[in-house]
Amino acid sequence: MRIHRRVHTQNMIPTASMADIAMLLLIFFLSTAIFRAQEALSVRLPGAFTGERIRREEAIGIWLGPDGRVAFNDATVPAGRVGEILAGKLQRNPGLTIALRADARVPYERVAEILDQLKLARAPRVAFTTVGREKP
């Protein structure tokens, strides 16, 4: 007489720690992701063939939009108060570089007005920000 053994093997994937792994991955990706803040003005920068990089931690961005609006980093300010606001920021941190991002369509008269405001604030370092181009 033959004895039949009943062997029940079940293939299972242990899912007890899946929630822990998913949570760790979520925390990792959220902590390493870089979220870009929305810019106050949309500016199309002019191009340049050469230039140097400016560290964002050491710079204040001044945006000059195509319609003449002016913004500091993320906040729109009146064009006449640029020098006054910048002087206060430079008193707190005199080593800042001012990164002027003027739209390519802005007449130079508007850029000159902002440069006059920077001169009144005694800004020691001003950089014109451009978009890199390849040499022809």
WOGI-V687412 format. One record per backbone hydrogen bond with DSSP energy under -1.0 kcal/mol. NH is the residue of the N-H (numbers start at 1). CO is the residue of the C=O. Records with the same first field share a line. If there is no record, write none. Layout:
BEGIN
NH=CO + CO
END
This chain:
BEGIN
21=17
22=18
23=19
24=20
25=21
26=22
27=23
28=24
29=25
30=26
31=27
32=28
48=131
58=55
59=56
60=97
62=99
63=71
64=101
65=69
68=65
71=63
72=75
73=61
74=72
75=72
77=70
81=78
85=81
86=82
87=83
88=84
89=85
90=86
91=87
92=88
93=89
96=93
97=58
98=125
99=60
100=127
101=62
103=64
104=44
106=103
110=107
111=107
112=108
113=109
114=110
115=111
116=112
117=113
118=114
119=115
120=116
121=117
122=119
123=118
127=98
129=100
131=46
133=48
END
